[in-house]
Amino acid sequence: MTDKKTALKGGEFIIKETKYQDIFIPEEFDEEQRMIAQTCEDFVKNEVWPNLDKMDSMTDPELVPSLLDKAGALGLLGISLEEQYGGFGKNFVTNMLTTEKFGAAHSFAVAISAHTGIGTLPIALYGNEEQKKKYLPKLATGEWKAAYCLTEPSAGSDANSGKTKAIPTADGKHYLINGQKMWITNGGFADIYIVFAKIEDDENLSAFIVEKSFGGIRLNAEEKKMGIKGSSTRQVFFEDCKVPAENLLSTRQNGFKIAVNILNIGRIKLAGAAVGGSKAVVSHAVNYANERQQFGRSISKYGAIRYKLAQQAIEIFSCESATYRAAQNIEDCIHAYIEGGMDKAQAELKGVEQYAIECAMLKVHGSETLDYVVDEGVQIYGGMGYSAEMPMDRAYRDARINRIFEGTNEINRMLTVDMILKRAMKGELDLMGPAMKVAGELMEIPDFGEEDTSLFAAEKKAIANFKRSILLVAGAAVQKLMQSLAKEQEVLMNIADMAIKTYVAESTMLRVEKLVSMKGEAACAEQIDMMRVLFYDSADHLFIIGKNAINSFAEGDEQRMMTIGVKRWTKYEAINTKEARQRIATKMIEANKYCY
């Protein structure tokens, strides 16, 4: 799908080159987007942060709903909803920006994401006109709060195996829903539930809009959780819950597709929220490092601390680069579908579906970036990091769920490769042609050619070679393992990790290249440092991952030749990473916050 830009289709980054002119970077947000972002930031700082202890104690069950009301009054619950339904009608990238800003809101981030995302989007994207008119305006203001009921005790990652049943009444005017749902965010105060159930003996799920007022709904007590303690999480029981037939969402047996597509959106939005949470953590860490004195000076002056701050910044900057690259690709795709005559809801679904591979990869990378950042945040605080009096305690516990939300990271890694291979099998992605070409290059003498001395020459060469290493490993795994590849989860996860690291590295390079084109090399010195450290580390990681995959299915000369190939294609020039990290950290220390 292309617009005026020459955007690649989902997954094509592995086999094609992207130019920096064709991507969006956060430095390009317009004035209106920055104003919306500032409103979200102010809300989090003024309304959410002062109430975090009270929120986590769960002593006031009206606190989170009241905050949702306040957010609704500011229009923050309807950023992406069409104006005719009470929303602002803003694009996918603007919606992502608000998600990022609320990512620093701890338990409230979960509540507002569940309401605006999985709770509201099924109606916005799959509802008929009557359903949209009835429900969306009240969801946009927060008058009605939403929850999403998919997971069951025996149906987690395998969502379509759910046992909740919907039986039509004799007159066909209602469905009686019976079943149990668990881990339902906003379950304790929701007015509207998006419920997935199988009608009679159907093979696939259907989806329903269920109002709490319908009756036949019973809630268990609030779950006691490791983190996000202020988020209402309950089991929901449906006991002859009588739902009008017109509250069937979309068509019969389309529920599983609804669930998958809504999760695709949730995955990339989780990456955005992780970026926002990570930035807040680093700002706290920098501030503490500047204030904390040991051996007569601030701990921010010590190399070990500066290493941690710099690496946190590199992880955040690179994750942010990849997230907004994909978000704009999705937006461009949506826009192109609309220009082709498709209605907005269908276009949004198709646009996100096109980049489902990138959504899965970014969910993994975003959640693991946040995990790394909060872990090192605790370490920078030292003993105080372990104290519940300090912000790292809550940040550390709250971050952990993100590797489980929206499909576990293991599932998302395997989904990444599965979707790539399925598109290749359908002829939508020419994977095997380039893979065979790369395999043939193993026996060729490298072409050293004329040395390119341009600013990004080393990175562009590295990216092209990183992609060769993915094609070599993935192509060989498909040929060698064939039908059994689906069962080789370790190999699939290795290939996924290679794809993720390459996509993130390329996204970071493109962002820095675009920044340099806008501001000049001197003004982007620390961003260039971050890019180079990322490439230096990624090259080593890719070699280890690729080697592990090869050793899983190849032996003898074949194994040795492929290992030589991966080693040859995962090289990057030697740099002084210590000095680069010092420069990256120094800028943050001087700014006393995350400043990239």
Secondary structure as UniProt FT lines:
FT   TURN            10..11
FT   HELIX           12..14
FT   HELIX           20..22
FT   HELIX           26..28
FT   HELIX           31..43
FT   HELIX           44..48
FT   HELIX           49..51
FT   HELIX           52..57
FT   TURN            61..62
FT   HELIX           63..73
FT   TURN            74..77
FT   HELIX           83..85
FT   HELIX           92..102
FT   TURN            103..104
FT   HELIX           107..114
FT   HELIX           115..119
FT   HELIX           121..126
FT   HELIX           129..141
FT   STRAND          146..149
FT   TURN            153..154
FT   HELIX           159..161
FT   STRAND          165..168
FT   TURN            170..171
FT   STRAND          174..185
FT   TURN            186..189
FT   STRAND          192..199
FT   TURN            200..201
FT   STRAND          206..211
FT   HELIX           212..214
FT   STRAND          217..219
FT   TURN            229..230
FT   STRAND          233..244
FT   HELIX           245..247
FT   STRAND          248..249
FT   TURN            252..253
FT   HELIX           255..291
FT   STRAND          293..294
FT   TURN            295..296
FT   STRAND          297..298
FT   HELIX           299..301
FT   HELIX           303..339
FT   TURN            340..341
FT   HELIX           344..354
FT   HELIX           356..381
FT   HELIX           382..386
FT   TURN            388..389
FT   HELIX           391..399
FT   HELIX           400..403
FT   TURN            404..406
FT   HELIX           409..425
FT   TURN            426..427
FT   HELIX           432..441
FT   TURN            442..443
FT   TURN            455..456
FT   HELIX           457..481
FT   HELIX           482..487
FT   HELIX           489..519
FT   HELIX           522..524
FT   HELIX           525..553
FT   HELIX           556..568
FT   HELIX           577..591
//
